[in-house]
Amino acid sequence: MNSGNVIIAPECVRRSLQQEYDEDDEVGYKPLADKYGVSAAMIWKILREGYVPKTYEMRKKLGYVPICPECGYEFGES
């Protein structure tokens, strides 16, 4: 797989989550985690440490869905 074909970069997802976190009236990582179906600890790691989830399913929940610009299918689909 050529990483040049990946459209959605981890930094873009991190920035998007950070913006949602900053705009949220509720305090803490839990409301954002509940929205995406992940743990608050994972949201914290993504925002503070640049963590990228290892499994395709977790990445997909958070929007790390790289699309092949040539065929339009998601990488990692089975």
Stockholm file with secondary structure:
# STOCKHOLM 1.0

chainA/1-78         MNSGNVIIAPECVRRSLQQEYDEDDEVGYKPLADKYGVSAAMIWKILREGYVPKTYEMRKKLGYVPICPECGYEFGES
#=GR chainA/1-78 SS CCGGGCCSCHHHHHHHHHHHHHHCSSCSSHHHHHHHTSCHHHHHHHHHHCCCCSSHHHHHHHTCCCBCTTTCCBTTCC
#=GC SS_cons        CCGGGCCSCHHHHHHHHHHHHHHCSSCSSHHHHHHHTSCHHHHHHHHHHCCCCSSHHHHHHHTCCCBCTTTCCBTTCC
//
